[in-house]
Amino acid sequence: MRYSKEFLRAVAQRFLTATGSDEAEARIVADHMVLANLRGHDSHGIGMIAMYADYLKTGRLRPNTPPTVLKDTGALLQLQGNLGYGQRAGYEATEMAIERARKHGLCMYTIANCCHLGRIGTYGEQAAAAGMVSVHFVNVNQFRPLVAPYCGSEARFGTNPFCCALPDVDGRGPFVLDFATSIVAMGKTRVAMLAGKTFDEPVILTPEGQPTADPRYMWQEPTGALMAFAKHKGSGLCWACELMAGILSGGGTIQPEHERDGSIVNNMTAFVIDPKALCNPEWMAHEIAALNDYVKSSPAPDPENHPVLMPGEIERLRTADRSAHGVEISDGEMAAVRRVCLDAGIPASELEP
Ligand SMILES: NC(=O)c1ccc[n+]([C@@H]2O[C@H](COP(=O)([O-])OP(=O)(O)OC[C@H]3O[C@@H](n4cnc5c(N)ncnc54)[C@H](O)[C@@H]3O)[C@@H](O)[C@H]2O)c1
């Protein structure tokens, strides 16, 4: 069934305030989740509240817990996430980094140990909207490994997302390259399984190391492993995220000496760069626009179904469609959302679309 963004936002905000977040925090987290739905990344949309409800009960997610500053030299900003909502830590840290990059030309910032940061492209879009270029490396602690290294069969990494974003200069929208370094994000296996679907191609290795398109292998014992994208290259980038985010933030890597309580704890190392500190803005705008024109002019054999798109474009197309026609959420996913909202004391009448 399709749900309006207003309904999804209201449900998310209501759940968050009913489980301890103040209005301001609830607004940031709800906006992040609903934007993920609108962008077409339902794996990071309001379906996540079922998982957050579980974390909240066991103290693995702490509402109203802002990130704290460990180090701030202007160009270097190191934050501790304190197991607060990652969407809030990511938003506040990115705002701080933008302000510092305006002053110093660059701010490298890290966040250690926040709960799930959600969709990393949100922070790329935030920086791009302020005219900044950004690069983000993220790793995952506390959750079991999910991704097998190239040529391995058992999981050794998180789905470690990477993002690179540049501001809009030609009205096409910002460049936002944002992906999990596994072929599919783990949340997409949940969405597919709840909807009773399989993937179009093998994205998972069975416990025996055989490629499969069946999402259930990630949700039954013994579990399989997600495959890294692009063979040794994706596996290498996934490993780089582990090192860049895990080491420089101080939050640590997925290596097995660390405790694993089963929750998603993220670390992020990111760079916000003011391009004006390095190049003439008119030249940059012209150069990016000319490159966009050139790349998109490559003839597409099937332009109607498979046009040449720039990173970030498909998300904007989906946002326009979903804003107008609603967000499709499976009955299984919505039932899980309703269950945790009712548990949080929200009357059933407030959960009707
Ligand atoms: N917080 C975490 O721990 C965590 C972990 C993994 C993933 N994530 C998030 O999950 C989300 C989904 O990741 P994913 O790997 O499933 O994304 P994906 O496979 O849909 O890839 C998305 C990227 O590819 C681009 N893209 C998609 N189709 C395109 C096309 N036809 N032509 C050109 N570019 C195209 C998009 O614009 C975007 O930049 C991301 O937002 C990521 O940040 C978060």
Ligand as a Chemical Component Dictionary entry (heavy atoms), coordinates in Angstrom:
data_LIG
# 
_chem_comp.id                   LIG 
_chem_comp.type                 NON-POLYMER 
_chem_comp.pdbx_formal_charge   0 
_chem_comp.three_letter_code    LIG 
# 
loop_
_chem_comp_atom.comp_id 
_chem_comp_atom.atom_id 
_chem_comp_atom.alt_atom_id 
_chem_comp_atom.type_symbol 
_chem_comp_atom.charge 
_chem_comp_atom.model_Cartn_x 
_chem_comp_atom.model_Cartn_y 
_chem_comp_atom.model_Cartn_z 
_chem_comp_atom.pdbx_ordinal 
LIG N1  N1  N 0  24.427 3.537 8.101   1  
LIG C1  C1  C 0  24.886 2.414 7.619   2  
LIG O1  O1  O 0  25.520 1.645 8.321   3  
LIG C2  C2  C 0  24.645 2.063 6.186   4  
LIG C3  C3  C 0  25.168 0.859 5.695   5  
LIG C4  C4  C 0  24.966 0.559 4.357   6  
LIG C5  C5  C 0  24.245 1.389 3.528   7  
LIG N2  N2  N 1  23.738 2.547 4.034   8  
LIG C6  C6  C 0  22.948 3.424 3.155   9  
LIG O2  O2  O 0  22.082 2.628 2.378   10 
LIG C7  C7  C 0  21.673 3.354 1.245   11 
LIG C8  C8  C 0  21.464 2.437 0.092   12 
LIG O3  O3  O 0  22.701 1.917 -0.367  13 
LIG P1  P1  P 0  22.715 0.990 -1.657  14 
LIG O4  O4  O 0  24.076 0.438 -1.795  15 
LIG O5  O5  O -1 21.584 0.056 -1.590  16 
LIG O6  O6  O 0  22.396 2.064 -2.819  17 
LIG P2  P2  P 0  22.209 1.793 -4.387  18 
LIG O7  O7  O 0  22.723 0.473 -4.806  19 
LIG O8  O8  O 0  20.797 2.142 -4.716  20 
LIG O9  O9  O 0  23.180 2.888 -5.051  21 
LIG C9  C9  C 0  22.884 4.215 -4.823  22 
LIG C10 C10 C 0  23.841 5.104 -5.596  23 
LIG O10 O10 O 0  23.910 4.728 -6.975  24 
LIG C11 C11 C 0  23.353 5.785 -7.784  25 
LIG N3  N3  N 0  22.568 5.168 -8.847  26 
LIG C12 C12 C 0  21.578 4.273 -8.716  27 
LIG N4  N4  N 0  21.082 3.903 -9.902  28 
LIG C13 C13 C 0  21.781 4.598 -10.839 29 
LIG C14 C14 C 0  21.746 4.655 -12.263 30 
LIG N5  N5  N 0  20.878 3.937 -12.964 31 
LIG N6  N6  N 0  22.633 5.461 -12.884 32 
LIG C15 C15 C 0  23.510 6.199 -12.174 33 
LIG N7  N7  N 0  23.608 6.186 -10.827 34 
LIG C16 C16 C 0  22.740 5.398 -10.166 35 
LIG C17 C17 C 0  22.488 6.583 -6.857  36 
LIG O11 O11 O 0  22.274 7.914 -7.300  37 
LIG C18 C18 C 0  23.322 6.523 -5.574  38 
LIG O12 O12 O 0  24.396 7.414 -5.609  39 
LIG C19 C19 C 0  22.716 4.437 1.060   40 
LIG O13 O13 O 0  22.081 5.668 1.310   41 
LIG C20 C20 C 0  23.764 4.157 2.140   42 
LIG O14 O14 O 0  24.341 5.315 2.707   43 
LIG C21 C21 C 0  23.926 2.900 5.333   44 
# 
loop_
_chem_comp_bond.comp_id 
_chem_comp_bond.atom_id_1 
_chem_comp_bond.atom_id_2 
_chem_comp_bond.value_order 
_chem_comp_bond.pdbx_ordinal 
LIG N1  C1  SING 1  
LIG C1  O1  DOUB 2  
LIG C1  C2  SING 3  
LIG C2  C3  SING 4  
LIG C2  C21 DOUB 5  
LIG C3  C4  DOUB 6  
LIG C4  C5  SING 7  
LIG C5  N2  DOUB 8  
LIG N2  C6  SING 9  
LIG N2  C21 SING 10 
LIG C6  O2  SING 11 
LIG C6  C20 SING 12 
LIG O2  C7  SING 13 
LIG C7  C8  SING 14 
LIG C7  C19 SING 15 
LIG C8  O3  SING 16 
LIG O3  P1  SING 17 
LIG P1  O4  DOUB 18 
LIG P1  O5  SING 19 
LIG P1  O6  SING 20 
LIG O6  P2  SING 21 
LIG P2  O7  DOUB 22 
LIG P2  O8  SING 23 
LIG P2  O9  SING 24 
LIG O9  C9  SING 25 
LIG C9  C10 SING 26 
LIG C10 O10 SING 27 
LIG C10 C18 SING 28 
LIG O10 C11 SING 29 
LIG C11 N3  SING 30 
LIG C11 C17 SING 31 
LIG N3  C12 SING 32 
LIG N3  C16 SING 33 
LIG C12 N4  DOUB 34 
LIG N4  C13 SING 35 
LIG C13 C14 SING 36 
LIG C13 C16 DOUB 37 
LIG C14 N5  SING 38 
LIG C14 N6  DOUB 39 
LIG N6  C15 SING 40 
LIG C15 N7  DOUB 41 
LIG N7  C16 SING 42 
LIG C17 O11 SING 43 
LIG C17 C18 SING 44 
LIG C18 O12 SING 45 
LIG C19 O13 SING 46 
LIG C19 C20 SING 47 
LIG C20 O14 SING 48 
# 
